[in-house]
Amino acid sequence: MPQQLEFYEVDVPIHTNDRAQRGVHVFTGRASSVDEALARAHQVYDAAFAARQAGLEVPGQQDGGWGARGVRDGWELDWAAAKASPWSNPDSWTRKKPYEL
C-alpha cells in the first residue's frame, strides 16, 4: 500500500549576514512525515542555491509540489530552527471562522 502524502509547511528562520534583517522562508509540498518535509525543503533550497551560485535558472516546482523561489544572496537560513507541520489552509471552509456582525 502506498504511503499517504499530506501537504506540509516548513518555516525556516532567515537573517542577513549582519543579522540586521530577519524573517521566515516558507516551503510547502507533499510528504509522508515531518522529517520528510524538512528534508525535501532543504533539498529544494540547496538545489536552488547551487543553481543561483552557478548562474543558472532556479529550478521550478519539483515532485510533491516542493520548490524554492526568492533565493537571495546574503540571506542565511537557520535549518536547525526549522519547523514543519501539516499545512492548514486558512481559507478552508472546514476551519472555524469568527462571525461577522
C-alpha contacts under 8 A as a table, 3 or more apart, distances in Angstrom:
res1	aa1	res2	aa2	distance
3	Q	32	S	6.61
4	Q	32	S	6.15
5	L	30	R	5.66
5	L	31	A	4.99
5	L	32	S	4.64
5	L	33	S	7.96
6	E	30	R	5.27
6	E	31	A	5.60
6	E	32	S	6.14
6	E	33	S	7.88
6	E	86	P	6.78
7	F	28	T	7.01
7	F	29	G	5.37
7	F	30	R	4.35
7	F	31	A	6.44
7	F	86	P	5.93
7	F	87	W	5.63
8	Y	28	T	5.53
8	Y	29	G	5.53
8	Y	30	R	5.92
8	Y	31	A	6.65
8	Y	34	V	7.60
8	Y	37	A	6.42
8	Y	84	A	6.77
8	Y	85	S	5.63
8	Y	86	P	4.27
8	Y	87	W	4.62
9	E	26	V	6.82
9	E	27	F	5.73
9	E	28	T	4.53
9	E	29	G	6.89
9	E	37	A	7.66
9	E	84	A	5.63
9	E	85	S	5.71
9	E	86	P	6.15
9	E	87	W	5.13
10	V	26	V	5.70
10	V	27	F	5.04
10	V	28	T	6.23
10	V	37	A	6.92
10	V	38	L	6.45
10	V	41	A	6.92
10	V	82	A	6.80
10	V	83	K	5.64
10	V	84	A	4.28
10	V	85	S	6.76
11	D	24	V	6.11
11	D	25	H	5.84
11	D	26	V	4.70
11	D	27	F	6.55
11	D	82	A	5.62
11	D	83	K	5.34
11	D	84	A	6.38
12	V	24	V	5.38
12	V	25	H	5.17
12	V	26	V	6.41
12	V	77	L	6.31
12	V	78	D	6.16
12	V	79	W	6.13
12	V	81	A	6.69
12	V	82	A	4.37
12	V	83	K	6.62
13	P	22	R	7.37
13	P	23	G	5.87
13	P	24	V	4.39
13	P	25	H	6.34
13	P	77	L	5.94
13	P	78	D	5.45
13	P	79	W	7.53
13	P	81	A	6.76
13	P	82	A	6.55
14	I	22	R	5.57
14	I	23	G	5.15
14	I	24	V	5.37
14	I	25	H	6.55
14	I	75	W	6.35
14	I	76	E	5.45
14	I	77	L	4.52
14	I	78	D	6.02
15	H	18	D	7.86
15	H	19	R	5.26
15	H	20	A	7.14
15	H	21	Q	5.40
15	H	22	R	4.29
15	H	23	G	6.38
15	H	75	W	5.61
15	H	76	E	5.42
15	H	77	L	6.83
16	T	19	R	4.79
16	T	20	A	6.20
16	T	21	Q	5.52
16	T	22	R	6.80
16	T	74	G	5.51
16	T	75	W	4.60
16	T	76	E	5.93
17	N	20	A	7.77
17	N	74	G	5.71
17	N	75	W	6.47
17	N	76	E	6.66
18	D	21	Q	7.84
19	R	22	R	6.88
25	H	77	L	7.82
27	F	41	A	6.09
27	F	66	W	7.04
27	F	67	G	7.18
27	F	68	A	7.03
28	T	41	A	7.65
28	T	65	G	7.15
28	T	66	W	6.00
28	T	67	G	7.77
28	T	87	W	7.82
29	G	37	A	7.40
29	G	64	G	5.48
29	G	65	G	4.69
29	G	66	W	4.69
29	G	67	G	7.98
30	R	37	A	7.27
30	R	64	G	4.75
30	R	65	G	6.40
30	R	66	W	7.31
31	A	34	V	7.49
31	A	36	E	5.81
31	A	37	A	5.33
31	A	64	G	7.16
32	S	36	E	6.38
32	S	37	A	7.50
33	S	36	E	5.20
33	S	37	A	6.20
34	V	37	A	5.04
34	V	38	L	6.22
34	V	84	A	5.64
34	V	85	S	6.14
34	V	86	P	7.73
35	D	38	L	5.21
35	D	39	A	6.22
35	D	84	A	7.98
36	E	39	A	5.01
36	E	40	R	6.04
37	A	40	R	5.18
37	A	41	A	6.11
37	A	84	A	6.74
38	L	41	A	5.25
38	L	42	H	6.20
38	L	82	A	7.62
38	L	83	K	7.72
38	L	84	A	6.37
39	A	42	H	5.16
39	A	43	Q	6.10
40	R	43	Q	4.98
40	R	44	V	6.22
40	R	66	W	7.07
41	A	44	V	5.39
41	A	45	Y	6.18
41	A	66	W	6.79
41	A	67	G	7.52
41	A	68	A	7.95
42	H	45	Y	5.15
42	H	46	D	6.05
42	H	79	W	7.79
43	Q	46	D	5.16
43	Q	47	A	6.21
44	V	47	A	5.08
44	V	48	A	6.10
44	V	62	Q	7.89
44	V	66	W	6.79
44	V	67	G	5.57
44	V	68	A	5.91
45	Y	48	A	5.07
45	Y	49	F	5.98
45	Y	67	G	7.38
45	Y	68	A	5.48
45	Y	71	V	7.94
46	D	49	F	5.12
46	D	50	A	6.05
47	A	50	A	5.19
47	A	51	A	6.15
47	A	58	V	7.81
47	A	59	P	7.33
48	A	51	A	5.15
48	A	52	R	6.18
48	A	58	V	4.95
48	A	59	P	6.00
48	A	68	A	6.20
48	A	69	R	7.64
48	A	71	V	7.09
49	F	52	R	5.13
49	F	53	Q	6.16
49	F	58	V	7.60
49	F	71	V	6.57
50	A	53	Q	5.10
50	A	54	A	6.19
51	A	54	A	5.10
51	A	55	G	6.26
51	A	56	L	4.89
51	A	57	E	6.22
51	A	58	V	5.60
51	A	59	P	7.47
52	R	55	G	5.06
52	R	56	L	5.50
52	R	57	E	6.52
52	R	58	V	6.10
52	R	71	V	7.84
53	Q	56	L	7.50
58	V	68	A	7.76
58	V	69	R	7.31
59	P	62	Q	7.90
59	P	67	G	7.41
59	P	68	A	7.69
60	G	67	G	5.96
60	G	68	A	7.38
60	G	69	R	7.95
61	Q	65	G	5.65
61	Q	66	W	5.56
61	Q	67	G	4.46
61	Q	68	A	7.57
62	Q	65	G	5.58
62	Q	66	W	5.23
62	Q	67	G	5.85
63	D	66	W	6.36
68	A	71	V	7.03
71	V	75	W	7.99
72	R	75	W	5.83
78	D	81	A	5.59
78	D	82	A	6.61
79	W	82	A	4.95
88	S	92	S	7.95
89	N	92	S	5.30
90	P	95	R	7.18
91	D	95	R	7.51
92	S	95	R	5.65
93	W	96	K	7.75
